[in-house]
Amino acid sequence: MLKKIGHFIIGKLIYRVVEYDKKDLSNGSYILCPNHVSDADGPVMWVHNDNIRILAKKECFEHKLFAWFLNKLNVVKIDRDRHSGAELLSAINYFSDGENKIFMLFPQGTISDINKNKLTRIKPGAFYVAAKTKVPIIPVFIEQPRPFKKTRVVYGNEMHLDDAIDENGKINRKKIEEYRLKWQQEIFKLQEKAVEYGKKPIRKLKLKPKHQNNNE
């Protein structure tokens, strides 16, 4: 019921989301990796995907009522100032029971313009999780959600990182870096598809000053 209400209010009424090239995600486990352009990205992805777990910065849990709501949505709290790796372990453990599930991670780490990001902005965490769990990554392009405007979301093809880990479970860091670059290039391609499908340019990003230079 909560999902249906959220889908109507967030996905249809407020942000008017239109999804393109989305496959059936109920037949396996996946790691969704969208670009990150606003605080609405997580809710948009949550209302359009079943059995999904997402991450949220700890500041989102400071209000007791909102924290209760996020806990009901299976949201994982992370402290971006302390890189303990707990969020990655949570993602790895999430897939350990063999059930079909979805985990969402933002490779950019925080809100920023993917078109201005250097490769150093693309964090390796999601790619480590994919290599360790053998769960494929699906790149996703999100047009910055704006109230009462059409929001284009384009899903890409699966990225399998089987060659990024050896038989002893050791991560190949060079391969991880290659996949970070591949993900970024895929987002660029999906952005072009969004323009093609919507028959108009992607709207210009509006970012707060603290997010305008998140490129390192």
DOSE-149279 format. One record per residue (C-alpha): residue in three letters; x, y, z. Coordinates in steps of 0.1 Angstrom, whole numbers, plus 5000, padded with zeros to 4 digits. Layout:
<marfis>
ALAXYZ
...
</marfis>
This chain:
<marfis>
MET500050005000
LEU502850245009
LYS504550164976
LYS501350234956
ILE500750564974
GLY504350664968
HIS504250564932
PHE501150784926
ILE502351084946
ILE506051084938
GLY506150904904
LYS502951034888
LEU501751344905
ILE504951534915
TYR507751424892
ARG505851264864
VAL508450994857
VAL508650824824
GLU510850514822
TYR512550384791
ASP514250054782
LYS513449904816
LYS513649524817
ASP511849294840
LEU513849314873
SER511849054891
ASN513748764877
GLY517048824893
SER519249044916
TYR520649374904
ILE522649674916
LEU521049984902
CYS523650264896
PRO522050594886
ASN523750934882
HIS522951154912
VAL521351494905
SER519051554935
ASP517751434968
ALA514651314949
ASP516651044930
GLY516250794958
PRO512550824962
VAL512050824924
MET513850494921
TRP512250344952
VAL508650404940
HIS509450244906
ASN511249934918
ASP510049654941
ASN512249484967
ILE514849764966
ARG517249884993
ILE518750224990
LEU521250425010
ALA520650765026
LYS522951015043
LYS522651005081
GLU521251365081
CYS518051235066
PHE517451045098
GLU517651335122
HIS513951395122
LYS512251115142
LEU509151085120
PHE511051085088
ALA513550845102
TRP510750605111
PHE509450645075
LEU512850565060
ASN513350265082
LYS509950135070
LEU511250175034
ASN514349955042
VAL516750255038
VAL520250215050
LYS521750505070
ILE525350595061
ASP527850845075
ARG529650995045
ASP532251155068
ARG533350815080
HIS534450565054
SER534050245074
GLY532950025045
ALA529849925065
GLU527450025037
LEU529349805012
LEU529249515037
SER525549575041
ALA525049555003
ILE527149235001
ASN525249075029
TYR521949185014
PHE522448944985
SER523748655006
ASP520348465009
GLY520048404972
GLU516748574968
ASN515948814940
LYS516749164953
ILE517749514941
PHE520349734958
MET520850094947
LEU524150274950
PHE525250614935
PRO528750574921
GLN529250954922
GLY528850934960
THR527051264962
ILE525051504941
SER527051634911
ASP527051694874
ILE528151364857
ASN529051564826
LYS531651754846
ASN532951464867
LYS536451344865
LEU536950974869
THR538151024905
ARG534551134914
ILE533250784904
LYS533650584936
PRO534650214934
GLY532250084960
ALA529349974938
PHE531849794915
TYR533449604945
VAL529949494956
ALA529149374920
ALA532449184918
LYS532149024952
THR528448914948
LYS528448834911
VAL525349064909
PRO525249274877
ILE525149644877
ILE522549824857
PRO523450184848
VAL520550424850
PHE520350784837
ILE518051014857
GLU517051354844
GLN517051594874
PRO513551564889
ARG511551894890
PRO508051924905
PHE505251884879
LYS507751834850
LYS508351524831
THR511351324844
ARG513051084820
VAL514750774835
VAL516650544811
TYR517850204820
GLY520950054805
ASN522249694799
GLU523649474826
MET527349504834
HIS528849184847
LEU532149224867
ASP533148854868
ASP536648924855
ALA537249184883
ILE537748914909
ASP539948604909
GLU539148254921
ASN540548344955
GLY538248644959
LYS540948904953
ILE539749224936
ASN541549334904
ARG541849714910
LYS542749784874
LYS539549614862
ILE537549804887
GLU538850134873
GLU537950014838
TYR534349944849
ARG534150284866
LEU534950444833
LYS532650214814
TRP529750304838
GLN530350684833
GLN530450634795
GLU527250434797
ILE525550714816
PHE526550954788
LYS524950714762
LEU521750684782
GLN521551064785
GLU521651084747
LYS518950824745
ALA516851034769
VAL517151324745
GLU516151094716
TYR513150944734
GLY511851264748
LYS512551464716
LYS514051754735
PRO517351834754
ILE517951744790
ARG516952034812
LYS519852224826
LEU520952124861
LYS520152344891
LEU522652254918
LYS523352414952
PRO526752584955
LYS528052294976
HIS527352044948
GLN528452254918
ASN532152154921
ASN531851794933
ASN534251664907
GLU537251534927
</marfis>
